Amino acid sequence: MAKRRLNKQQQFRIRKVQEERAARAARKEKAIQAQAESGELGPEQEGLVIAHYGQQLDVEGLEGEHIGEVVRCFVRANIDSLVTGDRVVWRPGHDNTGVIVARCDRQNLLQRPDNFGALKPVAANIDHIILVIAPEPEPHDNLIDRYLVSSEITDIPAVILLNKTDLITEKNQEQIDALLARYEALGYQVVRTSAAESGDKPSPEVEALVKGQTSVFVGQSGVGKSSIIKTLMPDETIRVGAVSEATGKGVHTTTTAKLFHVPVGGDLIDSPGIREFGLWHMTPQEIEYGFREIREEIGHCKFRNCRHMGDPGCAIDAAADAGRISPERLRSFHRILQDMAEQQARGLKID
């Protein structure tokens, strides 16, 4: 649907909300400054953002007398957006509160566009992305490819984790095996597990996957991300949802990105479920790079302005004809490019 025009009353309400937010931010910054000038804040020290709640964050102390403690912190107005996984410099205040005064350099940053195309950071300093899929809701290669393209662009390794293997039947096994085989052939690591059958303990495969790493779980709702984390962190309280019988899609359970420490070593970041990983903020060249087998063919087309959409002399089509690119991946590549072109031409959100 097209973007809706706002009437004067709606515009007034939006301005009012923005003004109130700005006023609250100004009051908060003034209070923080007063604390700093009065000497009420403790010394600067390093911490780790483990949860994000709007203008406040939970920070775990990494040094000093607050090491291992979780403190609710406010953020100085001059600091860029912070996300779970960020390392920060903070100063302790009163009543188990603190103030973040700086952000440390990031190793990487995972982002996704919101409904309006603006990039929204998800998590930082990640060792690998664990893309969880399941027989239910049915996995679609185009959705998987969107996650993998983002992984390639951000240079964060991706692992495909098939959960709910107990739901594999004679009816869907061939399709799932073929799907996973395509990604294994491209060099992606594929791990299979069933959180339901693991009981209170994680499977050895999942435990080995997360040990010593900072991992972020992504995937559409209902695939069991929170259930897997629950096997790794049985003492944590994590809401677990189910798949809606009406839509076949998952019910959202996680409401904010949160970092958990795994007893075997390593950290997990559980982020809110997303049903589609949009890429319309990227360029066609970035999409090309995001497909491992396709980027090998870039630069070999007959014409420099080839759009790779069935154009004469297209090296990508030739590679597909030769079997170096699967038909499924080529269709997914074309669909993503078409979605991007439509969104840019019409200025609409892609559903």
ZADO-1210 file (C-alpha; in nm, 4 decimals, padded with zeros to 6 digits):
<atoms>
<atom x="00.0000" y="00.0000" z="00.0000" code="MET" pos="1"/>
<atom x="00.1128" y="00.3579" z="-00.0646" code="ALA" pos="2"/>
<atom x="00.2404" y="00.5840" z="00.2085" code="LYS" pos="3"/>
<atom x="-00.0527" y="00.7565" z="00.3817" code="ARG" pos="4"/>
<atom x="-00.0649" y="01.1359" z="00.3917" code="ARG" pos="5"/>
<atom x="-00.1008" y="01.2789" z="00.7420" code="LEU" pos="6"/>
<atom x="-00.3662" y="01.5363" z="00.8235" code="ASN" pos="7"/>
<atom x="-00.2878" y="01.8480" z="01.0287" code="LYS" pos="8"/>
<atom x="-00.4041" y="01.6923" z="01.3545" code="GLN" pos="9"/>
<atom x="-00.1822" y="01.3882" z="01.3053" code="GLN" pos="10"/>
<atom x="00.1136" y="01.6088" z="01.2131" code="GLN" pos="11"/>
<atom x="00.0541" y="01.8149" z="01.5290" code="PHE" pos="12"/>
<atom x="00.0486" y="01.5011" z="01.7454" code="ARG" pos="13"/>
<atom x="00.3729" y="01.3772" z="01.5922" code="ILE" pos="14"/>
<atom x="00.5428" y="01.7128" z="01.6524" code="ARG" pos="15"/>
<atom x="00.4116" y="01.7118" z="02.0098" code="LYS" pos="16"/>
<atom x="00.5548" y="01.3665" z="02.0784" code="VAL" pos="17"/>
<atom x="00.8891" y="01.4647" z="01.9263" code="GLN" pos="18"/>
<atom x="00.9014" y="01.7825" z="02.1356" code="GLU" pos="19"/>
<atom x="00.8225" y="01.5866" z="02.4532" code="GLU" pos="20"/>
<atom x="01.0955" y="01.3348" z="02.3755" code="ARG" pos="21"/>
<atom x="01.3445" y="01.6137" z="02.3114" code="ALA" pos="22"/>
<atom x="01.2476" y="01.7797" z="02.6398" code="ALA" pos="23"/>
<atom x="01.2914" y="01.4542" z="02.8339" code="ARG" pos="24"/>
<atom x="01.6307" y="01.3996" z="02.6719" code="ALA" pos="25"/>
<atom x="01.7367" y="01.7538" z="02.7629" code="ALA" pos="26"/>
<atom x="01.6288" y="01.7060" z="03.1263" code="ARG" pos="27"/>
<atom x="01.8109" y="01.3747" z="03.1461" code="LYS" pos="28"/>
<atom x="02.1286" y="01.5214" z="02.9983" code="GLU" pos="29"/>
<atom x="02.1100" y="01.8132" z="03.2430" code="LYS" pos="30"/>
<atom x="02.0773" y="01.5731" z="03.5373" code="ALA" pos="31"/>
<atom x="02.3693" y="01.3642" z="03.4123" code="ILE" pos="32"/>
<atom x="02.5832" y="01.6742" z="03.3715" code="GLN" pos="33"/>
<atom x="02.4945" y="01.7877" z="03.7238" code="ALA" pos="34"/>
<atom x="02.5976" y="01.4511" z="03.8668" code="GLN" pos="35"/>
<atom x="02.9275" y="01.4614" z="03.6794" code="ALA" pos="36"/>
<atom x="03.0088" y="01.8154" z="03.7909" code="GLU" pos="37"/>
<atom x="02.9241" y="01.7422" z="04.1541" code="SER" pos="38"/>
<atom x="03.1555" y="01.4423" z="04.1625" code="GLY" pos="39"/>
<atom x="02.8708" y="01.1980" z="04.2272" code="GLU" pos="40"/>
<atom x="02.9782" y="00.9653" z="03.9457" code="LEU" pos="41"/>
<atom x="03.2479" y="00.7052" z="03.9967" code="GLY" pos="42"/>
<atom x="03.5576" y="00.6484" z="03.7807" code="PRO" pos="43"/>
<atom x="03.5385" y="00.5509" z="03.4138" code="GLU" pos="44"/>
<atom x="03.5477" y="00.1772" z="03.3452" code="GLN" pos="45"/>
<atom x="03.4712" y="-00.0642" z="03.0647" code="GLU" pos="46"/>
<atom x="03.1421" y="-00.2484" z="03.0371" code="GLY" pos="47"/>
<atom x="02.9362" y="-00.4656" z="02.8027" code="LEU" pos="48"/>
<atom x="02.5839" y="-00.3788" z="02.6857" code="VAL" pos="49"/>
<atom x="02.3710" y="-00.6868" z="02.7516" code="ILE" pos="50"/>
<atom x="02.0217" y="-00.5425" z="02.6939" code="ALA" pos="51"/>
<atom x="01.8648" y="-00.2332" z="02.5398" code="HIS" pos="52"/>
<atom x="01.5484" y="-00.0665" z="02.6714" code="TYR" pos="53"/>
<atom x="01.4920" y="00.2530" z="02.4751" code="GLY" pos="54"/>
<atom x="01.6960" y="00.5307" z="02.6359" code="GLN" pos="55"/>
<atom x="01.8336" y="00.2979" z="02.9038" code="GLN" pos="56"/>
<atom x="02.0642" y="-00.0006" z="02.8788" code="LEU" pos="57"/>
<atom x="02.1789" y="-00.2820" z="03.1040" code="ASP" pos="58"/>
<atom x="02.5576" y="-00.2781" z="03.1247" code="VAL" pos="59"/>
<atom x="02.7707" y="-00.5533" z="03.2774" code="GLU" pos="60"/>
<atom x="03.0856" y="-00.4305" z="03.4463" code="GLY" pos="61"/>
<atom x="03.4032" y="-00.5775" z="03.2985" code="LEU" pos="62"/>
<atom x="03.6532" y="-00.4344" z="03.5462" code="GLU" pos="63"/>
<atom x="03.6911" y="-00.2783" z="03.8876" code="GLY" pos="64"/>
<atom x="03.4617" y="-00.3291" z="04.1835" code="GLU" pos="65"/>
<atom x="03.1578" y="-00.3634" z="03.9564" code="HIS" pos="66"/>
<atom x="03.2947" y="-00.6549" z="03.7523" code="ILE" pos="67"/>
<atom x="03.0165" y="-00.9034" z="03.6804" code="GLY" pos="68"/>
<atom x="02.7459" y="-00.6680" z="03.8087" code="GLU" pos="69"/>
<atom x="02.4585" y="-00.5508" z="03.5861" code="VAL" pos="70"/>
<atom x="02.3833" y="-00.1797" z="03.6103" code="VAL" pos="71"/>
<atom x="02.0988" y="00.0157" z="03.4459" code="ARG" pos="72"/>
<atom x="02.2696" y="00.2999" z="03.2590" code="CYS" pos="73"/>
<atom x="02.1665" y="00.6212" z="03.0899" code="PHE" pos="74"/>
<atom x="02.3436" y="00.7395" z="02.7752" code="VAL" pos="75"/>
<atom x="02.5058" y="01.0761" z="02.7151" code="ARG" pos="76"/>
<atom x="02.3308" y="01.2660" z="02.4353" code="ALA" pos="77"/>
<atom x="02.6470" y="01.2954" z="02.2259" code="ASN" pos="78"/>
<atom x="02.6925" y="00.9188" z="02.1891" code="ILE" pos="79"/>
<atom x="02.5802" y="00.7408" z="01.8734" code="ASP" pos="80"/>
<atom x="02.3232" y="00.4626" z="01.8875" code="SER" pos="81"/>
<atom x="02.4236" y="00.1700" z="02.1072" code="LEU" pos="82"/>
<atom x="02.3204" y="-00.1931" z="02.0678" code="VAL" pos="83"/>
<atom x="02.3515" y="-00.5175" z="02.2569" code="THR" pos="84"/>
<atom x="02.7081" y="-00.6446" z="02.2314" code="GLY" pos="85"/>
<atom x="02.8673" y="-00.3001" z="02.2345" code="ASP" pos="86"/>
<atom x="03.1609" y="-00.2401" z="02.4666" code="ARG" pos="87"/>
<atom x="03.1322" y="00.0945" z="02.6383" code="VAL" pos="88"/>
<atom x="03.3001" y="00.3217" z="02.8908" code="VAL" pos="89"/>
<atom x="03.0668" y="00.4027" z="03.1794" code="TRP" pos="90"/>
<atom x="03.0675" y="00.5681" z="03.5208" code="ARG" pos="91"/>
<atom x="02.8724" y="00.4308" z="03.8192" code="PRO" pos="92"/>
<atom x="02.6199" y="00.6526" z="03.9969" code="GLY" pos="93"/>
<atom x="02.3703" y="00.6052" z="04.2803" code="HIS" pos="94"/>
<atom x="02.1227" y="00.3194" z="04.3391" code="ASP" pos="95"/>
<atom x="02.2826" y="00.0738" z="04.0963" code="ASN" pos="96"/>
<atom x="02.2662" y="00.3167" z="03.8052" code="THR" pos="97"/>
<atom x="02.5333" y="00.4568" z="03.5798" code="GLY" pos="98"/>
<atom x="02.6090" y="00.6770" z="03.2834" code="VAL" pos="99"/>
<atom x="02.7637" y="00.5653" z="02.9543" code="ILE" pos="100"/>
<atom x="03.0194" y="00.8238" z="02.8452" code="VAL" pos="101"/>
<atom x="03.1760" y="00.6584" z="02.5386" code="ALA" pos="102"/>
<atom x="03.1481" y="00.3652" z="02.3014" code="ARG" pos="103"/>
<atom x="03.4514" y="00.1498" z="02.2250" code="CYS" pos="104"/>
<atom x="03.5458" y="00.0625" z="01.8672" code="ASP" pos="105"/>
<atom x="03.3267" y="-00.2059" z="01.7113" code="ARG" pos="106"/>
<atom x="03.4492" y="-00.5221" z="01.5443" code="GLN" pos="107"/>
<atom x="03.1347" y="-00.5253" z="01.3307" code="ASN" pos="108"/>
<atom x="02.7687" y="-00.4250" z="01.3341" code="LEU" pos="109"/>
<atom x="02.4634" y="-00.6191" z="01.2192" code="LEU" pos="110"/>
<atom x="02.1872" y="-00.3940" z="01.0837" code="GLN" pos="111"/>
<atom x="01.8517" y="-00.4388" z="00.9147" code="ARG" pos="112"/>
<atom x="01.6135" y="-00.1840" z="00.7593" code="PRO" pos="113"/>
<atom x="01.2935" y="-00.0950" z="00.9385" code="ASP" pos="114"/>
<atom x="00.9525" y="-00.0579" z="00.7720" code="ASN" pos="115"/>
<atom x="01.0566" y="00.2751" z="00.6254" code="PHE" pos="116"/>
<atom x="01.3945" y="00.1663" z="00.4891" code="GLY" pos="117"/>
<atom x="01.6041" y="00.3262" z="00.7639" code="ALA" pos="118"/>
<atom x="01.8831" y="00.1058" z="00.8943" code="LEU" pos="119"/>
<atom x="01.8280" y="-00.0246" z="01.2455" code="LYS" pos="120"/>
<atom x="02.1265" y="-00.1752" z="01.4310" code="PRO" pos="121"/>
<atom x="02.0620" y="-00.5182" z="01.5815" code="VAL" pos="122"/>
<atom x="02.3838" y="-00.6282" z="01.7537" code="ALA" pos="123"/>
<atom x="02.7567" y="-00.5565" z="01.7578" code="ALA" pos="124"/>
<atom x="03.0877" y="-00.7422" z="01.7941" code="ASN" pos="125"/>
<atom x="02.9564" y="-01.0742" z="01.6634" code="ILE" pos="126"/>
<atom x="03.1701" y="-01.3783" z="01.5822" code="ASP" pos="127"/>
<atom x="02.9021" y="-01.5472" z="01.3741" code="HIS" pos="128"/>
<atom x="02.5357" y="-01.5298" z="01.2797" code="ILE" pos="129"/>
<atom x="02.3338" y="-01.8413" z="01.3585" code="ILE" pos="130"/>
<atom x="02.0440" y="-01.8543" z="01.1152" code="LEU" pos="131"/>
<atom x="01.7774" y="-02.0796" z="01.2637" code="VAL" pos="132"/>
<atom x="01.5278" y="-02.2507" z="01.0354" code="ILE" pos="133"/>
<atom x="01.2807" y="-02.5324" z="01.0978" code="ALA" pos="134"/>
<atom x="01.0407" y="-02.7613" z="00.9114" code="PRO" pos="135"/>
<atom x="00.7616" y="-02.5500" z="01.0632" code="GLU" pos="136"/>
<atom x="00.7210" y="-02.2709" z="00.9712" code="PRO" pos="137"/>
<atom x="00.8293" y="-02.3914" z="00.6280" code="GLU" pos="138"/>
<atom x="01.1773" y="-02.2642" z="00.5337" code="PRO" pos="139"/>
<atom x="01.2073" y="-02.0578" z="00.2160" code="HIS" pos="140"/>
<atom x="01.5371" y="-02.0173" z="00.0357" code="ASP" pos="141"/>
<atom x="01.4648" y="-01.6549" z="-00.0533" code="ASN" pos="142"/>
<atom x="01.4367" y="-01.5620" z="00.3146" code="LEU" pos="143"/>
<atom x="01.7512" y="-01.7603" z="00.3947" code="ILE" pos="144"/>
<atom x="01.9347" y="-01.5838" z="00.1132" code="ASP" pos="145"/>
<atom x="01.8402" y="-01.2432" z="00.2511" code="ARG" pos="146"/>
<atom x="02.0082" y="-01.3286" z="00.5801" code="TYR" pos="147"/>
<atom x="02.3119" y="-01.4730" z="00.4034" code="LEU" pos="148"/>
<atom x="02.3522" y="-01.1657" z="00.1820" code="VAL" pos="149"/>
<atom x="02.3567" y="-00.9497" z="00.4931" code="SER" pos="150"/>
<atom x="02.6113" y="-01.1852" z="00.6477" code="SER" pos="151"/>
<atom x="02.8385" y="-01.1602" z="00.3447" code="GLU" pos="152"/>
<atom x="02.8125" y="-00.7801" z="00.3246" code="ILE" pos="153"/>
<atom x="02.8919" y="-00.7315" z="00.6940" code="THR" pos="154"/>
<atom x="03.1657" y="-00.9979" z="00.6779" code="ASP" pos="155"/>
<atom x="03.0143" y="-01.1910" z="00.9680" code="ILE" pos="156"/>
<atom x="03.0267" y="-01.5701" z="00.9119" code="PRO" pos="157"/>
<atom x="02.6874" y="-01.7403" z="00.9011" code="ALA" pos="158"/>
<atom x="02.5868" y="-02.0866" z="01.0188" code="VAL" pos="159"/>
<atom x="02.2548" y="-02.2453" z="00.9236" code="ILE" pos="160"/>
<atom x="02.0984" y="-02.4257" z="01.2192" code="LEU" pos="161"/>
<atom x="01.8086" y="-02.6576" z="01.1411" code="LEU" pos="162"/>
<atom x="01.5951" y="-02.6884" z="01.4533" code="ASN" pos="163"/>
<atom x="01.2933" y="-02.9115" z="01.5185" code="LYS" pos="164"/>
<atom x="01.4383" y="-03.2098" z="01.3342" code="THR" pos="165"/>
<atom x="01.1740" y="-03.4120" z="01.5162" code="ASP" pos="166"/>
<atom x="00.9196" y="-03.2531" z="01.2788" code="LEU" pos="167"/>
<atom x="01.0862" y="-03.3942" z="00.9672" code="ILE" pos="168"/>
<atom x="00.8557" y="-03.6407" z="00.7934" code="THR" pos="169"/>
<atom x="00.8547" y="-03.8435" z="00.4743" code="GLU" pos="170"/>
<atom x="00.6549" y="-03.5606" z="00.3203" code="LYS" pos="171"/>
<atom x="00.9079" y="-03.2814" z="00.3831" code="ASN" pos="172"/>
<atom x="01.2416" y="-03.4616" z="00.4238" code="GLN" pos="173"/>
<atom x="01.3399" y="-03.4578" z="00.0559" code="GLU" pos="174"/>
<atom x="01.2696" y="-03.0857" z="00.0271" code="GLN" pos="175"/>
<atom x="01.4639" y="-02.9998" z="00.3438" code="ILE" pos="176"/>
<atom x="01.7609" y="-03.2193" z="00.2499" code="ASP" pos="177"/>
<atom x="01.7810" y="-03.0569" z="-00.0935" code="ALA" pos="178"/>
<atom x="01.7585" y="-02.7095" z="00.0603" code="LEU" pos="179"/>
<atom x="02.0425" y="-02.7713" z="00.3046" code="LEU" pos="180"/>
<atom x="02.2561" y="-02.9470" z="00.0445" code="ALA" pos="181"/>
<atom x="02.2554" y="-02.6335" z="-00.1724" code="ARG" pos="182"/>
<atom x="02.4051" y="-02.4264" z="00.1074" code="TYR" pos="183"/>
<atom x="02.6534" y="-02.6921" z="00.2140" code="GLU" pos="184"/>
<atom x="02.7769" y="-02.7029" z="-00.1461" code="ALA" pos="185"/>
<atom x="02.8462" y="-02.3284" z="-00.1213" code="LEU" pos="186"/>
<atom x="03.0593" y="-02.3783" z="00.1892" code="GLY" pos="187"/>
<atom x="02.8080" y="-02.2783" z="00.4550" code="TYR" pos="188"/>
<atom x="02.8167" y="-02.4780" z="00.7763" code="GLN" pos="189"/>
<atom x="02.4890" y="-02.6570" z="00.8485" code="VAL" pos="190"/>
<atom x="02.4037" y="-02.7930" z="01.1933" code="VAL" pos="191"/>
<atom x="02.0963" y="-03.0014" z="01.2781" code="ARG" pos="192"/>
<atom x="01.9283" y="-03.0192" z="01.6180" code="THR" pos="193"/>
<atom x="01.5993" y="-03.0508" z="01.8031" code="SER" pos="194"/>
<atom x="01.5531" y="-02.8334" z="02.1098" code="ALA" pos="195"/>
<atom x="01.2395" y="-03.0302" z="02.1974" code="ALA" pos="196"/>
<atom x="01.4325" y="-03.3592" z="02.2111" code="GLU" pos="197"/>
<atom x="01.7313" y="-03.2114" z="02.3950" code="SER" pos="198"/>
<atom x="01.5387" y="-03.1648" z="02.7166" code="GLY" pos="199"/>
<atom x="01.7212" y="-02.9392" z="02.9602" code="ASP" pos="200"/>
<atom x="02.0587" y="-02.9884" z="02.7925" code="LYS" pos="201"/>
<atom x="02.1844" y="-02.8561" z="02.4590" code="PRO" pos="202"/>
<atom x="02.2863" y="-03.0985" z="02.1894" code="SER" pos="203"/>
<atom x="02.6651" y="-03.1512" z="02.1554" code="PRO" pos="204"/>
<atom x="02.6493" y="-02.9897" z="01.8097" code="GLU" pos="205"/>
<atom x="02.4908" y="-02.6682" z="01.9367" code="VAL" pos="206"/>
<atom x="02.7183" y="-02.6541" z="02.2411" code="GLU" pos="207"/>
<atom x="03.0262" y="-02.6819" z="02.0201" code="ALA" pos="208"/>
<atom x="02.8853" y="-02.4162" z="01.7888" code="LEU" pos="209"/>
<atom x="02.8510" y="-02.1465" z="02.0545" code="VAL" pos="210"/>
<atom x="03.1449" y="-02.2311" z="02.2813" code="LYS" pos="211"/>
<atom x="03.3907" y="-01.9439" z="02.3010" code="GLY" pos="212"/>
<atom x="03.1989" y="-01.7357" z="02.0464" code="GLN" pos="213"/>
<atom x="02.9665" y="-01.4364" z="02.0484" code="THR" pos="214"/>
<atom x="02.6684" y="-01.5525" z="01.8471" code="SER" pos="215"/>
<atom x="02.3508" y="-01.3814" z="01.7354" code="VAL" pos="216"/>
<atom x="02.0439" y="-01.5895" z="01.6607" code="PHE" pos="217"/>
<atom x="01.8320" y="-01.4717" z="01.3692" code="VAL" pos="218"/>
<atom x="01.5426" y="-01.6203" z="01.1758" code="GLY" pos="219"/>
<atom x="01.1703" y="-01.5881" z="01.1369" code="GLN" pos="220"/>
<atom x="00.9497" y="-01.6231" z="01.4426" code="SER" pos="221"/>
<atom x="00.8467" y="-01.9704" z="01.5464" code="GLY" pos="222"/>
<atom x="01.1645" y="-02.1543" z="01.4446" code="VAL" pos="223"/>
<atom x="01.2709" y="-02.2023" z="01.8062" code="GLY" pos="224"/>
<atom x="01.5479" y="-01.9518" z="01.8694" code="LYS" pos="225"/>
<atom x="01.4406" y="-01.8948" z="02.2294" code="SER" pos="226"/>
<atom x="01.3922" y="-02.2680" z="02.2849" code="SER" pos="227"/>
<atom x="01.7504" y="-02.3366" z="02.1763" code="ILE" pos="228"/>
<atom x="01.8828" y="-02.0660" z="02.4064" code="ILE" pos="229"/>
<atom x="01.6778" y="-02.2159" z="02.6875" code="LYS" pos="230"/>
<atom x="01.8655" y="-02.5455" z="02.6485" code="THR" pos="231"/>
<atom x="02.1930" y="-02.3544" z="02.6671" code="LEU" pos="232"/>
<atom x="02.0728" y="-02.1325" z="02.9519" code="MET" pos="233"/>
<atom x="01.8213" y="-02.3387" z="03.1532" code="PRO" pos="234"/>
<atom x="01.8337" y="-02.0981" z="03.4477" code="ASP" pos="235"/>
<atom x="01.7266" y="-01.8003" z="03.2361" code="GLU" pos="236"/>
<atom x="01.3586" y="-01.7088" z="03.1971" code="THR" pos="237"/>
<atom x="01.2842" y="-01.6972" z="02.8243" code="ILE" pos="238"/>
<atom x="00.9334" y="-01.6908" z="02.6866" code="ARG" pos="239"/>
<atom x="00.8772" y="-01.9662" z="02.4323" code="VAL" pos="240"/>
<atom x="00.6064" y="-01.9318" z="02.1694" code="GLY" pos="241"/>
<atom x="00.4495" y="-02.1580" z="01.9100" code="ALA" pos="242"/>
<atom x="00.3528" y="-02.1444" z="01.5468" code="VAL" pos="243"/>
<atom x="00.0138" y="-01.9883" z="01.4776" code="SER" pos="244"/>
<atom x="-00.2281" y="-02.2409" z="01.3310" code="GLU" pos="245"/>
<atom x="-00.4009" y="-01.9626" z="01.1387" code="ALA" pos="246"/>
<atom x="-00.0952" y="-01.8133" z="00.9672" code="THR" pos="247"/>
<atom x="00.1689" y="-02.0849" z="00.9893" code="GLY" pos="248"/>
<atom x="00.4056" y="-01.8166" z="01.1188" code="LYS" pos="249"/>
<atom x="00.5644" y="-01.7867" z="01.4576" code="GLY" pos="250"/>
<atom x="00.4353" y="-01.5923" z="01.7525" code="VAL" pos="251"/>
<atom x="00.6851" y="-01.3297" z="01.8695" code="HIS" pos="252"/>
<atom x="00.8195" y="-01.3998" z="02.2193" code="THR" pos="253"/>
<atom x="01.1412" y="-01.1985" z="02.2575" code="THR" pos="254"/>
<atom x="01.0774" y="-00.8247" z="02.2891" code="THR" pos="255"/>
<atom x="01.4305" y="-00.6868" z="02.3140" code="THR" pos="256"/>
<atom x="01.7770" y="-00.7990" z="02.2085" code="ALA" pos="257"/>
<atom x="01.9537" y="-00.9538" z="02.5061" code="LYS" pos="258"/>
<atom x="02.2975" y="-01.1051" z="02.5610" code="LEU" pos="259"/>
<atom x="02.3359" y="-01.4249" z="02.7621" code="PHE" pos="260"/>
<atom x="02.6547" y="-01.5851" z="02.8961" code="HIS" pos="261"/>
<atom x="02.6718" y="-01.9557" z="02.8161" code="VAL" pos="262"/>
<atom x="02.8004" y="-02.1816" z="03.0975" code="PRO" pos="263"/>
<atom x="03.0288" y="-02.3681" z="02.8554" code="VAL" pos="264"/>
<atom x="03.1816" y="-02.0347" z="02.7514" code="GLY" pos="265"/>
<atom x="03.0745" y="-01.7757" z="02.4984" code="GLY" pos="266"/>
<atom x="02.7891" y="-01.5306" z="02.4616" code="ASP" pos="267"/>
<atom x="02.4542" y="-01.5483" z="02.2845" code="LEU" pos="268"/>
<atom x="02.2491" y="-01.2556" z="02.1612" code="ILE" pos="269"/>
<atom x="01.8800" y="-01.3299" z="02.1183" code="ASP" pos="270"/>
<atom x="01.7095" y="-01.0671" z="01.9019" code="SER" pos="271"/>
<atom x="01.3388" y="-01.0104" z="01.8268" code="PRO" pos="272"/>
<atom x="01.2066" y="-01.2444" z="01.5583" code="GLY" pos="273"/>
<atom x="01.1785" y="-01.0996" z="01.2108" code="ILE" pos="274"/>
<atom x="00.9803" y="-01.2613" z="00.9320" code="ARG" pos="275"/>
<atom x="01.1585" y="-01.0898" z="00.6453" code="GLU" pos="276"/>
<atom x="01.5115" y="-00.9599" z="00.6288" code="PHE" pos="277"/>
<atom x="01.4783" y="-00.6665" z="00.3893" code="GLY" pos="278"/>
<atom x="01.7693" y="-00.5672" z="00.1683" code="LEU" pos="279"/>
<atom x="01.6170" y="-00.2708" z="-00.0126" code="TRP" pos="280"/>
<atom x="01.8749" y="-00.0367" z="00.1423" code="HIS" pos="281"/>
<atom x="02.1525" y="-00.2116" z="-00.0519" code="MET" pos="282"/>
<atom x="02.2795" y="-00.1511" z="-00.4040" code="THR" pos="283"/>
<atom x="02.2553" y="-00.4122" z="-00.6824" code="PRO" pos="284"/>
<atom x="02.6339" y="-00.4449" z="-00.6626" code="GLN" pos="285"/>
<atom x="02.6119" y="-00.5347" z="-00.2936" code="GLU" pos="286"/>
<atom x="02.3452" y="-00.7956" z="-00.3672" code="ILE" pos="287"/>
<atom x="02.5721" y="-00.9462" z="-00.6330" code="GLU" pos="288"/>
<atom x="02.8550" y="-00.9653" z="-00.3816" code="TYR" pos="289"/>
<atom x="02.6249" y="-01.1223" z="-00.1237" code="GLY" pos="290"/>
<atom x="02.5776" y="-01.4349" z="-00.3379" code="PHE" pos="291"/>
<atom x="02.9062" y="-01.6267" z="-00.3139" code="ARG" pos="292"/>
<atom x="02.8780" y="-01.8086" z="-00.6444" code="GLU" pos="293"/>
<atom x="02.7431" y="-01.5072" z="-00.8318" code="ILE" pos="294"/>
<atom x="03.0218" y="-01.2693" z="-00.7330" code="ARG" pos="295"/>
<atom x="03.2677" y="-01.5090" z="-00.8965" code="GLU" pos="296"/>
<atom x="03.1038" y="-01.4310" z="-01.2319" code="GLU" pos="297"/>
<atom x="03.0879" y="-01.0526" z="-01.1969" code="ILE" pos="298"/>
<atom x="03.2977" y="-00.8736" z="-01.4565" code="GLY" pos="299"/>
<atom x="03.2706" y="-01.1505" z="-01.7142" code="HIS" pos="300"/>
<atom x="02.9489" y="-01.0384" z="-01.8851" code="CYS" pos="301"/>
<atom x="02.9662" y="-00.9388" z="-02.2519" code="LYS" pos="302"/>
<atom x="02.8312" y="-00.5906" z="-02.1825" code="PHE" pos="303"/>
<atom x="02.9427" y="-00.3679" z="-01.8952" code="ARG" pos="304"/>
<atom x="02.5881" y="-00.2455" z="-01.8274" code="ASN" pos="305"/>
<atom x="02.4471" y="-00.5978" z="-01.7926" code="CYS" pos="306"/>
<atom x="02.1635" y="-00.6084" z="-01.5391" code="ARG" pos="307"/>
<atom x="02.1923" y="-00.9877" z="-01.4912" code="HIS" pos="308"/>
<atom x="01.8197" y="-01.0230" z="-01.5564" code="MET" pos="309"/>
<atom x="01.8329" y="-01.2356" z="-01.8699" code="GLY" pos="310"/>
<atom x="02.0417" y="-00.9833" z="-02.0664" code="ASP" pos="311"/>
<atom x="02.2336" y="-01.1079" z="-02.3740" code="PRO" pos="312"/>
<atom x="02.5826" y="-01.2308" z="-02.2914" code="GLY" pos="313"/>
<atom x="02.5201" y="-01.2433" z="-01.9159" code="CYS" pos="314"/>
<atom x="02.7936" y="-01.4439" z="-01.7427" code="ALA" pos="315"/>
<atom x="02.5609" y="-01.5283" z="-01.4550" code="ILE" pos="316"/>
<atom x="02.3102" y="-01.6925" z="-01.6901" code="ASP" pos="317"/>
<atom x="02.5952" y="-01.8809" z="-01.8544" code="ALA" pos="318"/>
<atom x="02.7149" y="-02.0031" z="-01.5145" code="ALA" pos="319"/>
<atom x="02.3618" y="-02.1171" z="-01.4320" code="ALA" pos="320"/>
<atom x="02.3393" y="-02.3047" z="-01.7622" code="ASP" pos="321"/>
<atom x="02.6713" y="-02.4707" z="-01.6796" code="ALA" pos="322"/>
<atom x="02.5452" y="-02.5772" z="-01.3368" code="GLY" pos="323"/>
<atom x="02.7689" y="-02.3487" z="-01.1304" code="ARG" pos="324"/>
<atom x="02.4665" y="-02.1565" z="-00.9999" code="ILE" pos="325"/>
<atom x="02.1552" y="-02.3436" z="-00.8894" code="SER" pos="326"/>
<atom x="01.8171" y="-02.2468" z="-01.0392" code="PRO" pos="327"/>
<atom x="01.6830" y="-02.1789" z="-00.6890" code="GLU" pos="328"/>
<atom x="01.9623" y="-01.9366" z="-00.6025" code="ARG" pos="329"/>
<atom x="01.9326" y="-01.7627" z="-00.9392" code="LEU" pos="330"/>
<atom x="01.5574" y="-01.7150" z="-00.8880" code="ARG" pos="331"/>
<atom x="01.6225" y="-01.5812" z="-00.5398" code="SER" pos="332"/>
<atom x="01.8840" y="-01.3388" z="-00.6758" code="PHE" pos="333"/>
<atom x="01.6438" y="-01.2149" z="-00.9432" code="HIS" pos="334"/>
<atom x="01.3588" y="-01.1766" z="-00.6940" code="ARG" pos="335"/>
<atom x="01.5703" y="-00.9669" z="-00.4584" code="ILE" pos="336"/>
<atom x="01.6806" y="-00.7408" z="-00.7447" code="LEU" pos="337"/>
<atom x="01.3207" y="-00.7062" z="-00.8641" code="GLN" pos="338"/>
<atom x="01.1980" y="-00.6243" z="-00.5133" code="ASP" pos="339"/>
<atom x="01.4660" y="-00.3591" z="-00.4798" code="MET" pos="340"/>
<atom x="01.3817" y="-00.2038" z="-00.8169" code="ALA" pos="341"/>
<atom x="01.0092" y="-00.1930" z="-00.7372" code="GLU" pos="342"/>
<atom x="01.0670" y="-00.0381" z="-00.3971" code="GLN" pos="343"/>
<atom x="01.3000" y="00.2281" z="-00.5333" code="GLN" pos="344"/>
<atom x="01.0637" y="00.3105" z="-00.8205" code="ALA" pos="345"/>
<atom x="00.7456" y="00.3265" z="-00.6137" code="ARG" pos="346"/>
<atom x="00.8818" y="00.4313" z="-00.2756" code="GLY" pos="347"/>
<atom x="00.6904" y="00.1565" z="-00.0974" code="LEU" pos="348"/>
<atom x="00.7705" y="-00.0861" z="00.1780" code="LYS" pos="349"/>
<atom x="00.8166" y="-00.4425" z="00.0498" code="ILE" pos="350"/>
<atom x="00.5835" y="-00.6879" z="00.2201" code="ASP" pos="351"/>
</atoms>
